[in-house]
Amino acid sequence: MTEKYELVTGDWINGSSNYGELVYGYIQAINEVHSKFRVYVVKSDNEKIIGKSIWIESRGVKKLPVLTTVNEQQLLALIDLALLTKDEQWFLELSSELASIRQKSKDRKSKIETISNENGIGNSLK
């Protein structure tokens, strides 16, 4: 089944629960015998299942595209999710990426200030 649907543990999905609830989350486990996925629910139209794991039939699941993290705000949201799910490794990876982005931003700002000061326009940028 996993080859047919190309879904693996950790993939982000959206779909419908067996009760018709809309869910957004990630796959925690796959039951190939019964064609079901255990999904950790991050968002849903049923607030009672948010933060819980539920089983969803494979026909009710759609794999979401992989997105690249591009800014600090997105990283902070993912760090919150890593904390919520108690995923220490993911938290450490995201924190490292956030520190790198912040350092690059700081370096760019410093470089701009240096160039501005060299050209005599430093005071006009403040």
C-alpha positions as CSV (number, residue, x, y, z in Angstrom):
1,M,0.0,0.0,0.0
2,T,2.7,2.5,0.8
3,E,4.2,2.1,-2.7
4,K,0.8,2.7,-4.3
5,Y,0.1,5.9,-2.3
6,E,3.7,6.9,-1.9
7,L,3.0,7.9,1.7
8,V,5.4,7.3,4.6
9,T,5.6,8.0,8.3
10,G,6.1,11.7,8.8
11,D,4.4,12.9,5.6
12,W,2.0,15.8,6.1
13,I,-1.5,15.1,4.9
14,N,-5.0,16.5,4.8
15,G,-8.2,14.6,4.5
16,S,-11.3,13.4,6.1
17,S,-11.8,11.2,9.2
18,N,-14.1,8.3,9.2
19,Y,-16.7,10.7,10.7
20,G,-16.3,13.3,8.0
21,E,-14.1,15.7,10.0
22,L,-11.6,17.7,8.0
23,V,-8.1,17.1,9.3
24,Y,-4.6,18.4,8.7
25,G,-1.6,16.6,10.3
26,Y,1.2,14.1,9.8
27,I,1.3,10.3,9.5
28,Q,2.6,8.6,12.7
29,A,2.0,5.0,11.6
30,I,0.7,3.0,8.6
31,N,-1.5,-0.1,8.8
32,E,-1.1,-1.7,5.4
33,V,-3.4,-4.6,6.3
34,H,-6.4,-2.3,6.8
35,S,-5.3,0.5,4.5
36,K,-5.3,3.1,7.3
37,F,-3.0,5.8,8.5
38,R,-2.6,7.0,12.1
39,V,-2.5,10.8,11.9
40,Y,-1.5,13.3,14.5
41,V,-4.1,16.0,14.0
42,V,-2.7,19.6,14.0
43,K,-5.8,21.3,12.6
44,S,-9.4,20.2,12.2
45,D,-12.9,21.5,12.1
46,N,-13.5,19.4,15.2
47,E,-11.5,21.1,17.9
48,K,-11.8,18.0,20.1
49,I,-9.4,15.9,18.0
50,I,-6.7,18.6,17.6
51,G,-3.5,17.3,19.3
52,K,-4.7,13.7,19.2
53,S,-3.9,10.7,17.0
54,I,-6.7,9.2,14.9
55,W,-6.9,6.4,12.3
56,I,-8.0,7.5,8.8
57,E,-8.8,5.3,5.8
58,S,-6.3,5.7,3.0
59,R,-8.9,6.8,0.6
60,G,-9.6,9.9,2.8
61,V,-6.0,11.1,2.7
62,K,-4.1,13.4,0.4
63,K,-0.3,14.0,0.7
64,L,0.6,17.6,1.0
65,P,3.6,19.0,-0.9
66,V,6.9,19.5,0.9
67,L,7.4,23.2,1.6
68,T,10.8,24.8,2.3
69,T,11.1,27.0,5.3
70,V,11.9,30.5,4.1
71,N,11.6,32.9,7.0
72,E,11.9,33.4,10.7
73,Q,8.2,33.5,11.4
74,Q,7.6,30.1,9.7
75,L,10.5,28.6,11.7
76,L,9.0,29.9,15.0
77,A,5.7,28.3,14.2
78,L,7.4,25.0,13.4
79,I,9.4,25.3,16.6
80,D,6.1,25.6,18.5
81,L,4.8,22.5,16.7
82,A,8.0,20.6,17.6
83,L,7.6,21.5,21.2
84,L,3.9,20.6,21.1
85,T,4.7,17.2,19.6
86,K,7.7,16.7,22.0
87,D,10.0,16.1,19.0
88,E,13.4,17.0,20.5
89,Q,15.5,16.3,17.3
90,W,13.2,18.4,15.1
91,F,13.2,21.2,17.7
92,L,17.1,21.2,17.7
93,E,17.2,21.2,13.9
94,L,14.7,24.1,13.6
95,S,16.5,26.0,16.4
96,S,19.8,25.7,14.6
97,E,18.2,26.9,11.3
98,L,16.6,29.8,13.1
99,A,20.0,30.8,14.7
100,S,21.6,30.6,11.2
101,I,18.9,32.9,9.7
102,R,19.2,35.4,12.5
103,Q,23.0,35.5,12.2
104,K,22.8,36.0,8.4
105,S,20.3,38.8,8.9
106,K,22.6,40.4,11.5
107,D,25.6,40.1,9.2
108,R,23.7,41.7,6.2
109,K,22.6,44.6,8.4
110,S,26.1,45.1,9.7
111,K,27.4,45.1,6.1
112,I,24.8,47.6,4.9
113,E,25.7,49.9,7.8
114,T,29.4,49.6,7.0
115,I,28.9,50.4,3.3
116,S,26.5,53.3,4.2
117,N,29.0,54.8,6.6
118,E,31.8,54.5,4.0
119,N,29.7,56.4,1.5
120,G,28.7,59.0,4.0
121,I,25.0,58.1,4.1
122,G,25.0,56.2,7.4
123,N,23.0,58.8,9.4
124,S,20.2,59.0,6.7
125,L,19.4,55.3,7.2
126,K,18.6,55.6,10.9
